[in-house]
Amino acid sequence: MDTGGMPWAQARAVGDRGEELACAHLRTLGWEVLERNWRCPAGELDVVAREGETLVFCEVKTRRSVRFGEPVEAVDQEKALRLRRLAWAWLRAHDAQGSRFRIDVLGVLCRPGERPELTHLQGVA
């Protein structure tokens, strides 16, 4: 994990806070959060949720500033492809290969002393 010069434990705390805020946002939309931080040999999915009949695999990117760009900009084409492979791995592991799914990105900007800002991009990959 690139912590941008921040101590690892502090960076992890920022990331955990972002995931908590993202899950709270999804619940306010009426979605069911099924799993957090699901891991397999290929990597990790931050959040797996259900919106109606659709499974939604969510990548959460949290930043304390926009010095290196908006949080959602951290998901490039290569990362999106990796997320798609992880989604297929989750579907196989849960015997849900025929399920409808999509991949969303949630960007959380947690500037010190300010209210967090959340951006939710649906269907990015």
N, CA, C and O atoms as CSV, one atom per row, in Angstrom:
chain,resi,resn,atom,element,x,y,z
A,1,MET,N,N,0.842,-1.164,0.000
A,1,MET,CA,C,0.000,0.000,0.000
A,1,MET,C,C,0.892,1.234,0.000
A,1,MET,O,O,1.797,1.351,0.827
A,2,ASP,N,N,0.636,2.165,-0.936
A,2,ASP,CA,C,1.363,3.430,-0.947
A,2,ASP,C,C,0.676,4.356,0.034
A,2,ASP,O,O,-0.473,4.750,-0.165
A,3,THR,N,N,1.382,4.696,1.085
A,3,THR,CA,C,0.786,5.515,2.146
A,3,THR,C,C,1.067,6.994,1.962
A,3,THR,O,O,0.694,7.799,2.815
A,4,GLY,N,N,1.722,7.375,0.856
A,4,GLY,CA,C,1.994,8.773,0.605
A,4,GLY,C,C,2.859,9.406,1.684
A,4,GLY,O,O,2.721,10.595,1.969
A,5,GLY,N,N,3.745,8.628,2.282
A,5,GLY,CA,C,4.613,9.142,3.323
A,5,GLY,C,C,4.011,9.080,4.715
A,5,GLY,O,O,4.685,9.394,5.695
A,6,MET,N,N,2.763,8.683,4.814
A,6,MET,CA,C,2.071,8.581,6.092
A,6,MET,C,C,2.451,7.258,6.757
A,6,MET,O,O,2.577,6.245,6.068
A,7,PRO,N,N,2.635,7.242,8.070
A,7,PRO,CA,C,2.903,5.965,8.746
A,7,PRO,C,C,1.800,4.946,8.421
A,7,PRO,O,O,0.625,5.297,8.317
A,8,TRP,N,N,2.209,3.671,8.263
A,8,TRP,CA,C,1.275,2.643,7.821
A,8,TRP,C,C,0.029,2.563,8.701
A,8,TRP,O,O,-1.082,2.494,8.177
A,9,ALA,N,N,0.188,2.572,10.017
A,9,ALA,CA,C,-0.963,2.446,10.922
A,9,ALA,C,C,-1.932,3.607,10.738
A,9,ALA,O,O,-3.147,3.418,10.791
A,10,GLN,N,N,-1.405,4.795,10.526
A,10,GLN,CA,C,-2.272,5.958,10.312
A,10,GLN,C,C,-3.003,5.830,8.974
A,10,GLN,O,O,-4.192,6.135,8.879
A,11,ALA,N,N,-2.288,5.378,7.946
A,11,ALA,CA,C,-2.913,5.178,6.639
A,11,ALA,C,C,-4.018,4.129,6.726
A,11,ALA,O,O,-5.083,4.292,6.130
A,12,ARG,N,N,-3.761,3.048,7.471
A,12,ARG,CA,C,-4.771,1.993,7.636
A,12,ARG,C,C,-6.008,2.541,8.341
A,12,ARG,O,O,-7.134,2.194,7.985
A,13,ALA,N,N,-5.799,3.396,9.344
A,13,ALA,CA,C,-6.925,3.999,10.071
A,13,ALA,C,C,-7.751,4.889,9.147
A,13,ALA,O,O,-8.979,4.895,9.229
A,14,VAL,N,N,-7.087,5.639,8.269
A,14,VAL,CA,C,-7.796,6.484,7.304
A,14,VAL,C,C,-8.619,5.598,6.364
A,14,VAL,O,O,-9.782,5.888,6.084
A,15,GLY,N,N,-8.005,4.521,5.884
A,15,GLY,CA,C,-8.713,3.596,4.997
A,15,GLY,C,C,-9.903,2.936,5.671
A,15,GLY,O,O,-10.969,2.807,5.070
A,16,ASP,N,N,-9.724,2.515,6.922
A,16,ASP,CA,C,-10.828,1.900,7.666
A,16,ASP,C,C,-11.982,2.882,7.843
A,16,ASP,O,O,-13.151,2.519,7.708
A,17,ARG,N,N,-11.637,4.130,8.148
A,17,ARG,CA,C,-12.678,5.170,8.308
A,17,ARG,C,C,-13.441,5.361,6.999
A,17,ARG,O,O,-14.665,5.488,7.001
A,18,GLY,N,N,-12.721,5.382,5.898
A,18,GLY,CA,C,-13.373,5.522,4.595
A,18,GLY,C,C,-14.315,4.370,4.288
A,18,GLY,O,O,-15.404,4.577,3.753
A,19,GLU,N,N,-13.898,3.161,4.625
A,19,GLU,CA,C,-14.758,1.994,4.393
A,19,GLU,C,C,-16.004,2.049,5.269
A,19,GLU,O,O,-17.093,1.689,4.821
A,20,GLU,N,N,-15.853,2.498,6.513
A,20,GLU,CA,C,-17.020,2.650,7.397
A,20,GLU,C,C,-18.013,3.653,6.797
A,20,GLU,O,O,-19.217,3.394,6.767
A,21,LEU,N,N,-17.508,4.794,6.322
A,21,LEU,CA,C,-18.368,5.812,5.726
A,21,LEU,C,C,-19.028,5.297,4.447
A,21,LEU,O,O,-20.201,5.572,4.195
A,22,ALA,N,N,-18.272,4.551,3.644
A,22,ALA,CA,C,-18.824,3.993,2.412
A,22,ALA,C,C,-19.951,3.007,2.717
A,22,ALA,O,O,-20.997,3.039,2.069
A,23,CYS,N,N,-19.740,2.130,3.703
A,23,CYS,CA,C,-20.785,1.164,4.077
A,23,CYS,C,C,-22.024,1.879,4.618
A,23,CYS,O,O,-23.149,1.490,4.306
A,24,ALA,N,N,-21.824,2.909,5.416
A,24,ALA,CA,C,-22.967,3.679,5.929
A,24,ALA,C,C,-23.735,4.295,4.769
A,24,ALA,O,O,-24.966,4.291,4.772
A,25,HIS,N,N,-23.026,4.825,3.775
A,25,HIS,CA,C,-23.661,5.400,2.581
A,25,HIS,C,C,-24.496,4.340,1.854
A,25,HIS,O,O,-25.645,4.590,1.490
A,26,LEU,N,N,-23.912,3.165,1.647
A,26,LEU,CA,C,-24.630,2.103,0.934
A,26,LEU,C,C,-25.887,1.691,1.689
A,26,LEU,O,O,-26.927,1.440,1.081
A,27,ARG,N,N,-25.792,1.622,3.002
A,27,ARG,CA,C,-26.973,1.255,3.803
A,27,ARG,C,C,-28.062,2.323,3.705
A,27,ARG,O,O,-29.248,1.994,3.701
A,28,THR,N,N,-27.670,3.601,3.624
A,28,THR,CA,C,-28.691,4.658,3.480
A,28,THR,C,C,-29.403,4.544,2.136
A,28,THR,O,O,-30.531,5.012,1.986
A,29,LEU,N,N,-28.747,3.924,1.163
A,29,LEU,CA,C,-29.381,3.684,-0.139
A,29,LEU,C,C,-30.316,2.474,-0.101
A,29,LEU,O,O,-31.017,2.182,-1.070
A,30,GLY,N,N,-30.311,1.778,1.035
A,30,GLY,CA,C,-31.133,0.586,1.164
A,30,GLY,C,C,-30.442,-0.686,0.719
A,30,GLY,O,O,-31.087,-1.724,0.574
A,31,TRP,N,N,-29.131,-0.620,0.499
A,31,TRP,CA,C,-28.383,-1.783,0.075
A,31,TRP,C,C,-28.002,-2.620,1.285
A,31,TRP,O,O,-27.913,-2.118,2.405
A,32,GLU,N,N,-27.781,-3.900,1.038
A,32,GLU,CA,C,-27.308,-4.807,2.084
A,32,GLU,C,C,-25.799,-5.006,1.909
A,32,GLU,O,O,-25.349,-5.415,0.838
A,33,VAL,N,N,-25.038,-4.728,2.929
A,33,VAL,CA,C,-23.599,-4.981,2.890
A,33,VAL,C,C,-23.401,-6.448,3.272
A,33,VAL,O,O,-23.703,-6.849,4.396
A,34,LEU,N,N,-22.896,-7.240,2.336
A,34,LEU,CA,C,-22.736,-8.676,2.543
A,34,LEU,C,C,-21.396,-9.034,3.161
A,34,LEU,O,O,-21.303,-9.948,3.981
A,35,GLU,N,N,-20.353,-8.303,2.762
A,35,GLU,CA,C,-19.016,-8.686,3.197
A,35,GLU,C,C,-18.081,-7.488,3.071
A,35,GLU,O,O,-18.248,-6.632,2.202
A,36,ARG,N,N,-17.088,-7.452,3.969
A,36,ARG,CA,C,-16.035,-6.430,3.894
A,36,ARG,C,C,-14.683,-7.117,3.901
A,36,ARG,O,O,-14.478,-8.117,4.588
A,37,ASN,N,N,-13.779,-6.568,3.133
A,37,ASN,CA,C,-12.398,-7.039,3.091
A,37,ASN,C,C,-12.283,-8.535,2.785
A,37,ASN,O,O,-11.550,-9.260,3.458
A,38,TRP,N,N,-13.014,-8.986,1.763
A,38,TRP,CA,C,-12.935,-10.377,1.336
A,38,TRP,C,C,-11.608,-10.595,0.619
A,38,TRP,O,O,-11.260,-9.855,-0.301
A,39,ARG,N,N,-10.879,-11.606,1.043
A,39,ARG,CA,C,-9.553,-11.876,0.482
A,39,ARG,C,C,-9.501,-13.244,-0.187
A,39,ARG,O,O,-10.159,-14.199,0.223
A,40,CYS,N,N,-8.688,-13.289,-1.233
A,40,CYS,CA,C,-8.357,-14.538,-1.904
A,40,CYS,C,C,-6.916,-14.380,-2.397
A,40,CYS,O,O,-6.347,-13.298,-2.255
A,41,PRO,N,N,-6.314,-15.414,-2.967
A,41,PRO,CA,C,-4.922,-15.277,-3.425
A,41,PRO,C,C,-4.710,-14.142,-4.435
A,41,PRO,O,O,-3.602,-13.617,-4.542
A,42,ALA,N,N,-5.746,-13.760,-5.170
A,42,ALA,CA,C,-5.606,-12.719,-6.197
A,42,ALA,C,C,-5.706,-11.304,-5.635
A,42,ALA,O,O,-5.377,-10.342,-6.328
A,43,GLY,N,N,-6.155,-11.167,-4.388
A,43,GLY,CA,C,-6.270,-9.823,-3.821
A,43,GLY,C,C,-7.437,-9.689,-2.865
A,43,GLY,O,O,-7.864,-10.662,-2.243
A,44,GLU,N,N,-7.946,-8.480,-2.755
A,44,GLU,CA,C,-8.994,-8.169,-1.781
A,44,GLU,C,C,-10.080,-7.297,-2.398
A,44,GLU,O,O,-9.804,-6.378,-3.169
A,45,LEU,N,N,-11.316,-7.609,-2.039
A,45,LEU,CA,C,-12.465,-6.750,-2.356
A,45,LEU,C,C,-12.820,-5.977,-1.089
A,45,LEU,O,O,-12.973,-6.572,-0.022
A,46,ASP,N,N,-12.952,-4.660,-1.201
A,46,ASP,CA,C,-13.235,-3.850,-0.021
A,46,ASP,C,C,-14.634,-4.121,0.533
A,46,ASP,O,O,-14.798,-4.383,1.725
A,47,VAL,N,N,-15.647,-4.054,-0.349
A,47,VAL,CA,C,-17.035,-4.226,0.094
A,47,VAL,C,C,-17.795,-4.994,-0.981
A,47,VAL,O,O,-17.676,-4.706,-2.172
A,48,VAL,N,N,-18.572,-5.964,-0.544
A,48,VAL,CA,C,-19.517,-6.656,-1.426
A,48,VAL,C,C,-20.898,-6.341,-0.875
A,48,VAL,O,O,-21.182,-6.576,0.300
A,49,ALA,N,N,-21.756,-5.802,-1.746
A,49,ALA,CA,C,-23.091,-5.393,-1.315
A,49,ALA,C,C,-24.128,-5.920,-2.307
A,49,ALA,O,O,-23.800,-6.404,-3.390
A,50,ARG,N,N,-25.380,-5.809,-1.898
A,50,ARG,CA,C,-26.485,-6.202,-2.777
A,50,ARG,C,C,-27.442,-5.024,-2.913
A,50,ARG,O,O,-27.934,-4.475,-1.927
A,51,GLU,N,N,-27.689,-4.652,-4.174
A,51,GLU,CA,C,-28.698,-3.644,-4.490
A,51,GLU,C,C,-29.804,-4.374,-5.234
A,51,GLU,O,O,-29.679,-4.650,-6.427
A,52,GLY,N,N,-30.882,-4.687,-4.535
A,52,GLY,CA,C,-31.942,-5.480,-5.144
A,52,GLY,C,C,-31.409,-6.846,-5.525
A,52,GLY,O,O,-30.939,-7.596,-4.669
A,53,GLU,N,N,-31.481,-7.174,-6.815
A,53,GLU,CA,C,-30.996,-8.469,-7.312
A,53,GLU,C,C,-29.563,-8.397,-7.829
A,53,GLU,O,O,-29.030,-9.397,-8.311
A,54,THR,N,N,-28.939,-7.236,-7.736
A,54,THR,CA,C,-27.593,-7.042,-8.281
A,54,THR,C,C,-26.542,-7.052,-7.177
A,54,THR,O,O,-26.669,-6.349,-6.175
A,55,LEU,N,N,-25.507,-7.857,-7.376
A,55,LEU,CA,C,-24.355,-7.820,-6.482
A,55,LEU,C,C,-23.467,-6.659,-6.919
A,55,LEU,O,O,-23.250,-6.448,-8.112
A,56,VAL,N,N,-22.966,-5.922,-5.961
A,56,VAL,CA,C,-22.122,-4.775,-6.271
A,56,VAL,C,C,-20.801,-4.935,-5.522
A,56,VAL,O,O,-20.768,-5.004,-4.294
A,57,PHE,N,N,-19.720,-4.992,-6.289
A,57,PHE,CA,C,-18.378,-5.093,-5.732
A,57,PHE,C,C,-17.822,-3.673,-5.687
A,57,PHE,O,O,-17.668,-3.019,-6.719
A,58,CYS,N,N,-17.525,-3.209,-4.478
A,58,CYS,CA,C,-17.150,-1.811,-4.284
A,58,CYS,C,C,-15.684,-1.667,-3.896
A,58,CYS,O,O,-15.204,-2.295,-2.953
A,59,GLU,N,N,-15.000,-0.833,-4.640
A,59,GLU,CA,C,-13.640,-0.439,-4.292
A,59,GLU,C,C,-13.746,0.908,-3.588
A,59,GLU,O,O,-14.354,1.840,-4.113
A,60,VAL,N,N,-13.158,1.008,-2.407
A,60,VAL,CA,C,-13.215,2.247,-1.627
A,60,VAL,C,C,-11.811,2.849,-1.594
A,60,VAL,O,O,-10.852,2.204,-1.171
A,61,LYS,N,N,-11.712,4.088,-2.045
A,61,LYS,CA,C,-10.439,4.817,-2.017
A,61,LYS,C,C,-10.620,6.025,-1.116
A,61,LYS,O,O,-11.501,6.854,-1.341
A,62,THR,N,N,-9.783,6.118,-0.100
A,62,THR,CA,C,-9.886,7.202,0.878
A,62,THR,C,C,-8.600,8.016,0.863
A,62,THR,O,O,-7.498,7.467,0.857
A,63,ARG,N,N,-8.759,9.321,0.857
A,63,ARG,CA,C,-7.613,10.225,0.885
A,63,ARG,C,C,-7.879,11.338,1.881
A,63,ARG,O,O,-9.026,11.633,2.217
A,64,ARG,N,N,-6.789,11.958,2.351
A,64,ARG,CA,C,-6.901,13.101,3.261
A,64,ARG,C,C,-6.786,14.426,2.523
A,64,ARG,O,O,-7.065,15.481,3.091
A,65,SER,N,N,-6.373,14.376,1.254
A,65,SER,CA,C,-6.274,15.585,0.445
A,65,SER,C,C,-6.367,15.178,-1.023
A,65,SER,O,O,-6.387,13.991,-1.350
A,66,VAL,N,N,-6.422,16.176,-1.901
A,66,VAL,CA,C,-6.441,15.894,-3.343
A,66,VAL,C,C,-5.070,16.190,-3.956
A,66,VAL,O,O,-4.952,16.386,-5.166
A,67,ARG,N,N,-4.059,16.220,-3.128
A,67,ARG,CA,C,-2.702,16.504,-3.602
A,67,ARG,C,C,-2.288,15.573,-4.739
A,67,ARG,O,O,-1.592,15.992,-5.665
A,68,PHE,N,N,-2.711,14.321,-4.672
A,68,PHE,CA,C,-2.395,13.356,-5.720
A,68,PHE,C,C,-3.623,13.021,-6.565
A,68,PHE,O,O,-3.659,11.981,-7.222
A,69,GLY,N,N,-4.627,13.897,-6.552
A,69,GLY,CA,C,-5.844,13.695,-7.330
A,69,GLY,C,C,-7.009,13.265,-6.450
A,69,GLY,O,O,-6.839,12.945,-5.274
A,70,GLU,N,N,-8.187,13.265,-7.042
A,70,GLU,CA,C,-9.391,12.820,-6.346
A,70,GLU,C,C,-9.266,11.331,-6.026
A,70,GLU,O,O,-8.633,10.592,-6.779
A,71,PRO,N,N,-9.853,10.888,-4.932
A,71,PRO,CA,C,-9.733,9.469,-4.570
A,71,PRO,C,C,-10.158,8.501,-5.675
A,71,PRO,O,O,-9.487,7.492,-5.896
A,72,VAL,N,N,-11.260,8.790,-6.373
A,72,VAL,CA,C,-11.742,7.861,-7.406
A,72,VAL,C,C,-10.779,7.750,-8.584
A,72,VAL,O,O,-10.823,6.771,-9.329
A,73,GLU,N,N,-9.907,8.748,-8.758
A,73,GLU,CA,C,-8.941,8.709,-9.857
A,73,GLU,C,C,-7.879,7.635,-9.654
A,73,GLU,O,O,-7.141,7.315,-10.586
A,74,ALA,N,N,-7.792,7.075,-8.452
A,74,ALA,CA,C,-6.811,6.022,-8.167
A,74,ALA,C,C,-7.183,4.697,-8.832
A,74,ALA,O,O,-6.357,3.787,-8.894
A,75,VAL,N,N,-8.413,4.579,-9.329
A,75,VAL,CA,C,-8.837,3.344,-9.999
A,75,VAL,C,C,-8.686,3.548,-11.498
A,75,VAL,O,O,-9.544,4.135,-12.157
A,76,ASP,N,N,-7.564,3.041,-12.018
A,76,ASP,CA,C,-7.291,3.144,-13.447
A,76,ASP,C,C,-7.787,1.879,-14.150
A,76,ASP,O,O,-8.400,1.011,-13.529
A,77,GLN,N,N,-7.514,1.788,-15.444
A,77,GLN,CA,C,-7.986,0.644,-16.230
A,77,GLN,C,C,-7.424,-0.678,-15.704
A,77,GLN,O,O,-8.134,-1.682,-15.655
A,78,GLU,N,N,-6.158,-0.675,-15.315
A,78,GLU,CA,C,-5.536,-1.897,-14.781
A,78,GLU,C,C,-6.204,-2.334,-13.477
A,78,GLU,O,O,-6.478,-3.518,-13.284
A,79,LYS,N,N,-6.464,-1.382,-12.589
A,79,LYS,CA,C,-7.124,-1.693,-11.313
A,79,LYS,C,C,-8.545,-2.189,-11.573
A,79,LYS,O,O,-9.005,-3.115,-10.906
A,80,ALA,N,N,-9.246,-1.583,-12.538
A,80,ALA,CA,C,-10.610,-2.008,-12.863
A,80,ALA,C,C,-10.630,-3.451,-13.361
A,80,ALA,O,O,-11.527,-4.219,-13.014
A,81,LEU,N,N,-9.645,-3.816,-14.169
A,81,LEU,CA,C,-9.550,-5.198,-14.655
A,81,LEU,C,C,-9.294,-6.152,-13.496
A,81,LEU,O,O,-9.884,-7.231,-13.439
A,82,ARG,N,N,-8.422,-5.763,-12.574
A,82,ARG,CA,C,-8.141,-6.585,-11.395
A,82,ARG,C,C,-9.401,-6.757,-10.546
A,82,ARG,O,O,-9.655,-7.845,-10.030
A,83,LEU,N,N,-10.186,-5.696,-10.399
A,83,LEU,CA,C,-11.436,-5.777,-9.634
A,83,LEU,C,C,-12.418,-6.741,-10.295
A,83,LEU,O,O,-13.128,-7.476,-9.609
A,84,ARG,N,N,-12.457,-6.736,-11.616
A,84,ARG,CA,C,-13.343,-7.656,-12.341
A,84,ARG,C,C,-12.919,-9.102,-12.077
A,84,ARG,O,O,-13.765,-9.969,-11.860
A,85,ARG,N,N,-11.606,-9.360,-12.097
A,85,ARG,CA,C,-11.119,-10.727,-11.803
A,85,ARG,C,C,-11.461,-11.126,-10.374
A,85,ARG,O,O,-11.839,-12.270,-10.124
A,86,LEU,N,N,-11.334,-10.193,-9.434
A,86,LEU,CA,C,-11.688,-10.483,-8.044
A,86,LEU,C,C,-13.188,-10.749,-7.904
A,86,LEU,O,O,-13.597,-11.629,-7.146
A,87,ALA,N,N,-13.996,-9.994,-8.627
A,87,ALA,CA,C,-15.448,-10.217,-8.583
A,87,ALA,C,C,-15.781,-11.635,-9.060
A,87,ALA,O,O,-16.589,-12.327,-8.441
A,88,TRP,N,N,-15.154,-12.063,-10.164
A,88,TRP,CA,C,-15.383,-13.428,-10.651
A,88,TRP,C,C,-14.926,-14.459,-9.631
A,88,TRP,O,O,-15.570,-15.496,-9.470
A,89,ALA,N,N,-13.831,-14.190,-8.944
A,89,ALA,CA,C,-13.349,-15.117,-7.910
A,89,ALA,C,C,-14.358,-15.208,-6.769
A,89,ALA,O,O,-14.617,-16.299,-6.260
A,90,TRP,N,N,-14.929,-14.078,-6.363
A,90,TRP,CA,C,-15.930,-14.080,-5.295
A,90,TRP,C,C,-17.160,-14.870,-5.737
A,90,TRP,O,O,-17.693,-15.677,-4.975
A,91,LEU,N,N,-17.604,-14.637,-6.965
A,91,LEU,CA,C,-18.777,-15.357,-7.482
A,91,LEU,C,C,-18.537,-16.861,-7.486
A,91,LEU,O,O,-19.416,-17.633,-7.102
A,92,ARG,N,N,-17.352,-17.280,-7.917
A,92,ARG,CA,C,-17.019,-18.718,-7.910
A,92,ARG,C,C,-16.994,-19.256,-6.484
A,92,ARG,O,O,-17.538,-20.327,-6.217
A,93,ALA,N,N,-16.372,-18.528,-5.575
A,93,ALA,CA,C,-16.246,-18.982,-4.183
A,93,ALA,C,C,-17.594,-19.082,-3.492
A,93,ALA,O,O,-17.742,-19.841,-2.534
A,94,HIS,N,N,-18.581,-18.324,-3.965
A,94,HIS,CA,C,-19.904,-18.313,-3.343
A,94,HIS,C,C,-20.958,-18.994,-4.218
A,94,HIS,O,O,-22.158,-18.838,-3.995
A,95,ASP,N,N,-20.492,-19.756,-5.222
A,95,ASP,CA,C,-21.374,-20.489,-6.133
A,95,ASP,C,C,-22.484,-19.585,-6.658
A,95,ASP,O,O,-23.662,-19.941,-6.633
A,96,ALA,N,N,-22.083,-18.412,-7.132
A,96,ALA,CA,C,-23.051,-17.407,-7.611
A,96,ALA,C,C,-22.696,-16.914,-9.009
A,96,ALA,O,O,-22.965,-15.761,-9.346
A,97,GLN,N,N,-22.091,-17.783,-9.828
A,97,GLN,CA,C,-21.605,-17.375,-11.142
A,97,GLN,C,C,-22.678,-16.768,-12.045
A,97,GLN,O,O,-22.356,-15.933,-12.890
A,98,GLY,N,N,-23.924,-17.157,-11.894
A,98,GLY,CA,C,-24.989,-16.636,-12.761
A,98,GLY,C,C,-25.583,-15.318,-12.292
A,98,GLY,O,O,-26.520,-14.809,-12.906
A,99,SER,N,N,-25.058,-14.767,-11.230
A,99,SER,CA,C,-25.619,-13.533,-10.660
A,99,SER,C,C,-25.270,-12.307,-11.496
A,99,SER,O,O,-24.200,-12.215,-12.098
A,100,ARG,N,N,-26.206,-11.377,-11.507
A,100,ARG,CA,C,-25.945,-10.087,-12.133
A,100,ARG,C,C,-25.072,-9.281,-11.169
A,100,ARG,O,O,-25.314,-9.266,-9.962
A,101,PHE,N,N,-24.050,-8.611,-11.718
A,101,PHE,CA,C,-23.171,-7.832,-10.845
A,101,PHE,C,C,-22.610,-6.632,-11.578
A,101,PHE,O,O,-22.680,-6.535,-12.803
A,102,ARG,N,N,-22.050,-5.720,-10.798
A,102,ARG,CA,C,-21.325,-4.579,-11.347
A,102,ARG,C,C,-20.258,-4.172,-10.334
A,102,ARG,O,O,-20.233,-4.643,-9.197
A,103,ILE,N,N,-19.383,-3.283,-10.786
A,103,ILE,CA,C,-18.311,-2.794,-9.928
A,103,ILE,C,C,-18.464,-1.283,-9.784
A,103,ILE,O,O,-18.553,-0.555,-10.773
A,104,ASP,N,N,-18.493,-0.828,-8.540
A,104,ASP,CA,C,-18.591,0.592,-8.215
A,104,ASP,C,C,-17.315,1.042,-7.519
A,104,ASP,O,O,-16.595,0.238,-6.928
A,105,VAL,N,N,-17.051,2.331,-7.598
A,105,VAL,CA,C,-15.940,2.931,-6.865
A,105,VAL,C,C,-16.501,4.023,-5.973
A,105,VAL,O,O,-17.270,4.876,-6.418
A,106,LEU,N,N,-16.104,3.984,-4.706
A,106,LEU,CA,C,-16.486,5.031,-3.768
A,106,LEU,C,C,-15.222,5.757,-3.329
A,106,LEU,O,O,-14.300,5.149,-2.786
A,107,GLY,N,N,-15.192,7.040,-3.568
A,107,GLY,CA,C,-14.074,7.870,-3.146
A,107,GLY,C,C,-14.481,8.655,-1.914
A,107,GLY,O,O,-15.536,9.289,-1.891
A,108,VAL,N,N,-13.649,8.612,-0.901
A,108,VAL,CA,C,-13.926,9.326,0.344
A,108,VAL,C,C,-12.777,10.291,0.595
A,108,VAL,O,O,-11.618,9.885,0.682
A,109,LEU,N,N,-13.107,11.557,0.710
A,109,LEU,CA,C,-12.111,12.582,0.995
A,109,LEU,C,C,-12.314,13.042,2.431
A,109,LEU,O,O,-13.328,13.659,2.759
A,110,CYS,N,N,-11.344,12.736,3.280
A,110,CYS,CA,C,-11.415,13.049,4.714
A,110,CYS,C,C,-10.361,14.101,5.055
A,110,CYS,O,O,-9.324,13.787,5.640
A,111,ARG,N,N,-10.633,15.334,4.686
A,111,ARG,CA,C,-9.698,16.410,5.035
A,111,ARG,C,C,-9.768,16.661,6.537
A,111,ARG,O,O,-10.860,16.744,7.100
A,112,PRO,N,N,-8.615,16.781,7.189
A,112,PRO,CA,C,-8.617,17.027,8.638
A,112,PRO,C,C,-9.446,18.267,8.988
A,112,PRO,O,O,-9.288,19.328,8.385
A,113,GLY,N,N,-10.331,18.105,9.977
A,113,GLY,CA,C,-11.142,19.214,10.448
A,113,GLY,C,C,-12.354,19.537,9.592
A,113,GLY,O,O,-13.082,20.484,9.891
A,114,GLU,N,N,-12.588,18.761,8.520
A,114,GLU,CA,C,-13.735,19.009,7.639
A,114,GLU,C,C,-14.625,17.769,7.581
A,114,GLU,O,O,-14.208,16.658,7.910
A,115,ARG,N,N,-15.844,17.998,7.157
A,115,ARG,CA,C,-16.789,16.894,6.977
A,115,ARG,C,C,-16.351,16.054,5.769
A,115,ARG,O,O,-16.004,16.615,4.730
A,116,PRO,N,N,-16.362,14.723,5.888
A,116,PRO,CA,C,-15.950,13.873,4.763
A,116,PRO,C,C,-16.840,14.095,3.536
A,116,PRO,O,O,-18.036,14.359,3.656
A,117,GLU,N,N,-16.229,13.982,2.362
A,117,GLU,CA,C,-16.942,14.071,1.088
A,117,GLU,C,C,-16.888,12.698,0.431
A,117,GLU,O,O,-15.834,12.064,0.379
A,118,LEU,N,N,-18.034,12.247,-0.070
A,118,LEU,CA,C,-18.095,10.923,-0.684
A,118,LEU,C,C,-18.550,11.050,-2.137
A,118,LEU,O,O,-19.519,11.746,-2.439
A,119,THR,N,N,-17.847,10.377,-3.013
A,119,THR,CA,C,-18.211,10.287,-4.435
A,119,THR,C,C,-18.466,8.822,-4.745
A,119,THR,O,O,-17.657,7.960,-4.402
A,120,HIS,N,N,-19.597,8.536,-5.399
A,120,HIS,CA,C,-19.963,7.154,-5.697
A,120,HIS,C,C,-20.155,7.023,-7.212
A,120,HIS,O,O,-21.101,7.569,-7.780
A,121,LEU,N,N,-19.244,6.291,-7.850
A,121,LEU,CA,C,-19.331,6.029,-9.286
A,121,LEU,C,C,-19.837,4.607,-9.487
A,121,LEU,O,O,-19.237,3.653,-8.993
A,122,GLN,N,N,-20.933,4.470,-10.207
A,122,GLN,CA,C,-21.526,3.150,-10.413
A,122,GLN,C,C,-21.142,2.580,-11.771
A,122,GLN,O,O,-21.061,3.298,-12.768
A,123,GLY,N,N,-20.907,1.270,-11.784
A,123,GLY,CA,C,-20.664,0.551,-13.032
A,123,GLY,C,C,-19.394,0.964,-13.744
A,123,GLY,O,O,-19.419,1.217,-14.948
A,124,VAL,N,N,-18.283,1.038,-13.026
A,124,VAL,CA,C,-17.038,1.507,-13.631
A,124,VAL,C,C,-16.302,0.437,-14.419
A,124,VAL,O,O,-15.465,0.761,-15.261
A,125,ALA,N,N,-16.594,-0.817,-14.166
A,125,ALA,CA,C,-15.878,-1.889,-14.880
A,125,ALA,C,C,-16.823,-3.030,-15.192
A,125,ALA,O,O,-16.413,-4.026,-15.789
